[in-house]
């Protein structure tokens, strides 16, 4: 078999497999609630940053008050009282570390 024929067959098989995975992913998604809600803002600072290679990050800092760029803040009960954690997902790079 020629190398060009083999290459064409491999490309067609790859396209077929990708099509099957796309169909399964579309079937498993229920509405838009499965999409990641990305906050358009930028945090002033973040010490405990969870950055992924996709360019998305979340900040696991627990602070006394929520950053104004945060849309969803969760209440965290600590020994020193009620504090807050931003549960948003951001696109881009983490901010500079927060000063304590």
Secondary structure, DSSP 8 states (H G I E B T S, - for coil): --HHHHHHHHHHHHHHHHHHHHHHHHHH--TTTTS--EE-S--SB-SSEEE-TTSEEEE--EESS--TT-S-EEEEEETTEEEEEE--EEES---B----
